[in-house]
């Protein structure tokens, strides 16, 4: 019998009945507990607010060993994916293996071709928003315009399912969704910079086109800085997937009603923008900027311990050790000369003091990628 097989024997003290709940892959089915009933014949429910210990699905995308700080994607370590192109990572995500050179080139061409076809409504949707606004609402507006551009790709308008079971339609929808995501970011960032949007080129790969559309290029050559481009790609490899996050769950929940992929992307972005998910780096930086210098960090630490303030960028539900991505992020910060930002010293002091404080040690709270990740984006943006 496999080590993860067996059963859970449950005795209900209310009725003295004993139940056997099958164990598979070190998990039990919540629905199996429905057979445990009270006097009114109501089945037992599993109460788990926040999905603290619930697995909504099985997946072989990401493996996380939180006690030892191990993070694998499709069986590959961060170091193994460090220099992969976006196309390689996307291929690995979708088809469980890294592509051959010809497969990668085919995917690159499909993405670049789709990215070059920008709906006029998407550009107008972004331009209608003040350039001083945050980019996320602009990206959401652009994605909504993409969706509205092709109502025949919205299942509800077509009378039901149009994707499940049709691999050709699925693949085309994935390409269009990824392209829409990249273009929407390019439209938003170029708008905030007050520069003209430059469409994607069929000769470039995804990240090269993203830099081109964002205007993140040398004004004289029109080419991205090789170091900045390389660092961006490496940071992308660090961020490819991290298990059942809030935004991942929102995407899956939206997709479960047979919605189109762009709607799933919008749901994930909207759900993830809060300060307890990928809005955390922005929230953390604002607090660090208010502290101004390392000498003011002890005051913050004491407020956190008294429950008066949240410490963004510290603590992670998956890790009891420092986030394994931090080491790689710090290498990227060195390459981008991020230490020129004086606020980085504040983050380092937060990490130093908290890592030595019993309050955090006893609770297993360690630094996560958000504490330092924000400095990567700032260094890239300043360099542009």
C-alpha positions as CSV (number, residue, x, y, z in Angstrom):
1,X,0.0,0.0,0.0
2,X,1.5,3.4,-0.9
3,X,2.6,5.5,2.0
4,X,0.0,8.2,1.3
5,X,-2.9,5.8,1.1
6,X,-5.0,4.5,4.0
7,X,-8.0,5.9,5.9
8,X,-8.9,8.3,8.6
9,X,-11.0,6.7,11.4
10,X,-13.4,9.1,12.9
11,X,-15.6,8.5,15.9
12,X,-18.5,10.9,16.3
13,X,-19.0,11.5,20.0
14,X,-22.6,12.7,19.4
15,X,-23.7,9.3,18.0
16,X,-20.9,7.0,18.9
17,X,-20.7,6.0,15.2
18,X,-17.3,5.3,13.6
19,X,-16.6,6.4,10.0
20,X,-13.7,5.5,7.7
21,X,-12.6,8.4,5.5
22,X,-10.2,7.4,2.6
23,X,-6.8,9.2,2.4
24,X,-5.3,9.7,-1.0
25,X,-2.2,11.8,-1.7
26,X,-2.1,12.8,2.0
27,X,-5.5,14.4,1.7
28,X,-9.2,13.6,2.4
29,X,-12.3,14.6,0.4
30,X,-14.4,17.2,2.2
31,X,-17.5,15.6,0.7
32,X,-16.7,12.3,2.4
33,X,-17.6,14.0,5.7
34,X,-21.2,14.5,4.6
35,X,-22.0,11.0,5.6
36,X,-21.3,12.0,9.3
37,X,-24.7,13.3,10.2
38,X,-26.4,14.7,13.3
39,X,-29.8,13.9,14.7
40,X,-31.5,16.2,12.1
41,X,-29.7,14.2,9.3
42,X,-27.5,17.1,8.4
43,X,-24.1,16.1,7.0
44,X,-20.9,17.5,8.6
45,X,-19.4,20.5,6.9
46,X,-15.8,21.5,6.8
47,X,-15.2,25.0,8.0
48,X,-12.0,26.5,6.6
49,X,-12.0,30.3,6.3
50,X,-9.3,31.6,4.0
51,X,-8.6,28.1,2.6
52,X,-6.0,27.8,5.3
53,X,-5.8,24.0,4.9
54,X,-7.9,23.3,1.9
55,X,-6.6,22.0,-1.5
56,X,-9.2,22.9,-4.2
57,X,-7.4,20.9,-6.9
58,X,-4.4,18.7,-7.5
59,X,-1.6,20.2,-9.6
60,X,1.9,19.3,-10.6
61,X,2.9,22.9,-11.5
62,X,4.6,23.9,-8.3
63,X,6.2,22.1,-5.4
64,X,6.9,24.0,-2.2
65,X,8.7,22.6,0.8
66,X,8.1,25.4,3.3
67,X,10.2,24.0,6.1
68,X,13.3,23.7,3.9
69,X,12.7,26.6,1.6
70,X,12.5,24.5,-1.6
71,X,10.6,25.8,-4.6
72,X,10.3,23.8,-7.8
73,X,8.3,24.6,-11.0
74,X,7.4,21.5,-13.1
75,X,10.3,19.9,-11.3
76,X,12.8,22.6,-12.2
77,X,14.6,24.8,-9.6
78,X,14.8,28.6,-9.8
79,X,18.4,28.2,-10.9
80,X,17.5,25.9,-13.8
81,X,14.9,28.4,-15.1
82,X,17.0,31.4,-14.4
83,X,17.9,32.1,-18.1
84,X,14.9,30.8,-19.8
85,X,13.0,33.0,-22.2
86,X,9.3,33.9,-21.5
87,X,8.3,31.6,-24.4
88,X,10.1,28.7,-22.8
89,X,8.5,29.3,-19.4
90,X,5.0,29.6,-21.0
91,X,5.6,26.4,-23.0
92,X,6.7,24.6,-19.8
93,X,3.6,25.9,-18.0
94,X,1.2,24.7,-20.7
95,X,2.8,21.5,-22.0
96,X,4.8,20.3,-19.0
97,X,8.2,20.4,-20.7
98,X,10.6,22.9,-22.1
99,X,10.3,23.4,-25.9
100,X,12.7,22.6,-28.7
101,X,14.2,25.5,-30.5
102,X,11.6,25.2,-33.3
103,X,8.7,24.9,-30.9
104,X,9.9,28.0,-29.0
105,X,10.2,30.0,-32.3
106,X,6.8,28.9,-33.4
107,X,5.3,30.2,-30.0
108,X,7.3,33.4,-30.3
109,X,5.9,34.2,-33.8
110,X,2.3,33.4,-32.6
111,X,2.6,35.7,-29.6
112,X,4.3,38.5,-31.5
113,X,1.7,38.4,-34.3
114,X,-1.1,38.5,-31.9
115,X,0.5,41.3,-29.9
116,X,0.8,43.4,-33.0
117,X,-2.9,43.4,-33.5
118,X,-4.0,46.0,-30.9
119,X,-7.8,46.8,-30.8
120,X,-8.4,50.6,-31.1
121,X,-10.8,50.3,-28.2
122,X,-8.1,49.0,-25.9
123,X,-5.9,52.1,-26.5
124,X,-8.8,54.4,-26.1
125,X,-9.8,52.7,-22.8
126,X,-6.4,53.4,-21.4
127,X,-6.2,56.9,-22.7
128,X,-9.6,57.7,-21.0
129,X,-7.9,57.3,-17.6
130,X,-5.7,59.9,-16.0
131,X,-2.0,59.2,-16.6
132,X,-1.5,59.9,-12.9
133,X,-3.7,56.9,-12.0
134,X,-2.2,53.5,-11.0
135,X,-1.5,51.2,-13.9
136,X,-3.7,48.3,-12.7
137,X,-7.0,50.0,-13.5
138,X,-5.7,50.9,-16.9
139,X,-4.7,47.3,-17.6
140,X,-8.1,46.1,-16.5
141,X,-9.8,48.6,-18.8
142,X,-7.7,47.5,-21.7
143,X,-8.4,43.8,-21.1
144,X,-12.1,44.6,-20.9
145,X,-11.9,46.3,-24.3
146,X,-10.0,43.2,-25.7
147,X,-12.8,41.0,-24.4
148,X,-15.6,43.3,-25.9
149,X,-13.8,43.4,-29.3
150,X,-14.6,39.7,-30.0
151,X,-18.0,38.8,-28.4
152,X,-17.9,35.5,-30.3
153,X,-15.1,34.4,-28.0
154,X,-17.3,34.9,-24.9
155,X,-19.0,31.6,-24.1
156,X,-22.2,33.1,-22.7
157,X,-22.9,35.0,-25.9
158,X,-22.5,31.8,-27.9
159,X,-25.0,29.7,-25.9
160,X,-22.5,27.8,-23.7
161,X,-19.1,26.2,-23.7
162,X,-16.8,27.0,-26.7
163,X,-13.4,26.1,-25.2
164,X,-13.5,22.8,-23.2
165,X,-12.7,19.8,-25.4
166,X,-11.5,22.0,-28.3
167,X,-7.7,22.1,-28.1
168,X,-7.3,24.3,-31.2
169,X,-9.7,26.9,-29.7
170,X,-8.0,26.6,-26.3
171,X,-4.5,27.2,-27.7
172,X,-5.7,30.2,-29.7
173,X,-7.4,31.7,-26.6
174,X,-4.3,31.2,-24.5
175,X,-2.1,33.0,-27.1
176,X,-4.7,35.9,-27.4
177,X,-5.0,36.2,-23.6
178,X,-1.2,36.3,-23.0
179,X,-0.8,38.8,-25.9
180,X,-3.6,41.0,-24.5
181,X,-1.9,41.0,-21.1
182,X,1.4,42.2,-22.5
183,X,-0.2,44.8,-24.8
184,X,-2.3,46.1,-21.9
185,X,0.7,46.5,-19.7
186,X,2.5,48.3,-22.6
187,X,-0.4,50.7,-23.1
188,X,-0.7,51.5,-19.4
189,X,3.0,52.1,-18.8
190,X,3.5,54.2,-22.0
191,X,0.4,56.2,-20.9
192,X,1.8,56.9,-17.4
193,X,5.1,58.0,-19.0
194,X,3.3,60.3,-21.4
195,X,4.9,58.8,-24.5
196,X,3.5,57.3,-27.7
197,X,2.7,53.6,-27.7
198,X,5.0,51.6,-29.9
199,X,3.4,48.4,-31.3
200,X,5.0,45.0,-31.0
201,X,7.4,43.7,-33.7
202,X,7.1,40.3,-35.3
203,X,10.9,40.0,-35.0
204,X,11.1,40.3,-31.2
205,X,10.3,37.9,-28.4
206,X,7.8,38.6,-25.7
207,X,9.9,40.5,-23.2
208,X,11.7,42.5,-25.9
209,X,8.3,43.5,-27.2
210,X,7.1,44.3,-23.7
211,X,10.0,46.7,-23.2
212,X,9.3,48.2,-26.7
213,X,5.6,48.8,-25.9
214,X,6.4,50.2,-22.4
215,X,8.9,52.6,-24.0
216,X,11.5,51.0,-21.8
217,X,14.2,51.4,-24.5
218,X,17.2,53.7,-25.3
219,X,15.7,56.8,-27.0
220,X,18.4,56.9,-29.7
221,X,18.6,53.2,-30.6
222,X,15.1,52.1,-29.7
223,X,16.6,49.0,-28.1
224,X,16.2,47.8,-24.5
225,X,19.3,47.8,-22.2
226,X,20.6,44.1,-22.3
227,X,21.1,44.0,-18.5
228,X,17.7,45.4,-17.7
229,X,16.1,42.9,-20.1
230,X,18.0,40.0,-18.7
231,X,17.1,40.9,-15.2
232,X,13.4,41.3,-16.1
233,X,13.4,37.9,-17.6
234,X,15.1,36.4,-14.6
235,X,12.6,38.1,-12.3
236,X,9.8,36.6,-14.4
237,X,11.2,33.1,-13.9
238,X,11.0,33.8,-10.1
239,X,7.4,34.8,-10.4
240,X,6.0,32.2,-12.8
241,X,3.8,30.4,-10.2
242,X,3.5,30.0,-6.4
243,X,0.8,27.5,-5.8
244,X,-2.7,28.3,-4.8
245,X,-2.5,32.0,-4.3
246,X,-5.5,34.4,-4.0
247,X,-5.3,35.4,-7.6
248,X,-4.8,31.9,-8.8
249,X,-7.9,30.8,-6.9
250,X,-9.9,33.7,-8.4
251,X,-8.8,32.7,-11.9
252,X,-9.8,29.1,-11.3
253,X,-13.1,30.1,-9.7
254,X,-14.0,32.3,-12.7
255,X,-12.9,29.6,-15.2
256,X,-15.1,27.0,-13.4
257,X,-18.2,28.7,-14.8
258,X,-16.8,28.2,-18.3
259,X,-15.9,31.9,-18.7
260,X,-13.3,33.0,-21.3
261,X,-9.6,33.2,-20.4
262,X,-9.4,37.0,-20.5
263,X,-12.2,37.2,-17.9
264,X,-10.2,34.8,-15.8
265,X,-7.2,37.0,-16.2
266,X,-9.2,40.1,-15.1
267,X,-10.5,38.3,-12.1
268,X,-7.0,37.3,-11.0
269,X,-5.7,40.8,-11.4
270,X,-8.5,42.4,-9.5
271,X,-8.3,39.8,-6.7
272,X,-4.6,40.0,-6.5
273,X,-4.2,43.8,-6.4
274,X,-5.1,44.0,-2.7
275,X,-2.3,44.8,-0.1
276,X,-2.3,41.2,1.2
277,X,-1.3,39.9,-2.2
278,X,0.7,41.5,-5.0
279,X,-0.3,44.9,-3.8
280,X,1.9,44.1,-0.8
281,X,5.2,45.4,-2.4
282,X,3.6,48.8,-3.0
283,X,2.1,49.0,0.5
284,X,5.4,47.9,2.0
285,X,7.4,50.5,0.1
286,X,5.0,53.3,1.1
287,X,5.6,52.4,4.8
288,X,9.3,52.2,4.3
289,X,9.4,55.5,2.5
290,X,7.6,57.1,5.5
291,X,10.2,55.7,7.8
292,X,12.8,57.4,5.6
293,X,15.9,55.9,7.3
294,X,17.0,52.7,9.1
295,X,17.1,54.4,12.6
296,X,13.3,54.7,12.5
297,X,12.7,50.9,12.0
298,X,12.6,49.9,15.7
299,X,9.5,52.1,16.1
300,X,7.7,50.2,13.3
301,X,8.7,46.8,14.8
302,X,7.3,47.7,18.2
303,X,4.0,48.9,16.6
304,X,3.8,45.6,14.7
305,X,4.3,43.6,17.9
306,X,1.6,45.6,19.7
307,X,-0.8,44.9,16.8
308,X,-1.0,48.5,15.8
309,X,0.4,48.1,12.3
310,X,0.9,45.3,9.7
311,X,4.4,44.5,8.5
312,X,4.1,44.0,4.7
313,X,6.7,41.9,3.1
314,X,7.2,39.8,6.2
315,X,5.6,36.4,6.8
316,X,4.4,33.8,4.2
317,X,1.8,31.1,4.6
318,X,4.0,28.6,2.7
319,X,7.4,29.2,4.3
320,X,8.7,28.8,7.8
321,X,12.2,29.9,6.6
322,X,13.2,32.9,4.5
323,X,11.5,33.0,1.1
324,X,13.9,31.1,-1.3
325,X,13.3,33.7,-4.0
326,X,15.0,36.5,-1.9
327,X,18.5,35.4,-2.6
328,X,17.9,35.6,-6.4
329,X,16.1,38.9,-6.1
330,X,19.1,40.4,-4.2
331,X,21.4,39.3,-7.0
332,X,19.2,41.1,-9.5
333,X,19.2,44.2,-7.3
334,X,23.0,44.2,-7.4
335,X,23.0,44.0,-11.2
336,X,20.6,47.0,-11.4
337,X,22.5,49.1,-8.9
338,X,19.4,49.2,-6.7
339,X,21.5,50.1,-3.6
340,X,21.5,53.7,-4.9
341,X,17.9,53.8,-3.5
342,X,18.3,54.8,0.1
343,X,15.0,53.1,1.1
344,X,16.6,49.7,0.4
345,X,18.6,50.2,3.6
346,X,15.3,50.5,5.5
347,X,14.1,47.2,4.1
348,X,17.4,45.5,5.1
349,X,17.1,46.9,8.6
350,X,13.5,45.6,8.9
351,X,14.7,42.2,7.9
352,X,17.7,42.3,10.3
353,X,15.7,43.4,13.3
354,X,12.7,41.2,12.7
355,X,14.8,38.1,12.0
356,X,16.5,38.5,15.5
357,X,13.3,39.3,17.4
358,X,11.7,36.5,19.4
359,X,8.2,37.8,18.5
360,X,8.8,36.8,14.9
361,X,11.1,33.8,15.5
362,X,8.5,32.0,17.7
363,X,5.8,32.6,15.1
364,X,8.0,31.3,12.3
365,X,7.6,34.7,10.5
366,X,10.3,35.4,7.9
367,X,10.9,37.8,5.1
368,X,9.1,37.1,1.9
369,X,9.8,38.2,-1.7
370,X,7.6,41.3,-1.5
371,X,10.0,43.0,1.0
372,X,12.7,43.3,-1.7
373,X,10.8,42.7,-4.9
374,X,9.4,46.3,-5.0
375,X,13.0,47.6,-5.3
376,X,13.4,45.5,-8.5
377,X,10.5,47.3,-10.2
378,X,11.7,50.7,-9.0
379,X,15.2,50.0,-10.3
380,X,13.9,49.0,-13.7
381,X,11.6,52.0,-13.9
382,X,14.2,54.5,-12.8
383,X,16.6,53.0,-15.3
384,X,14.1,53.6,-18.1
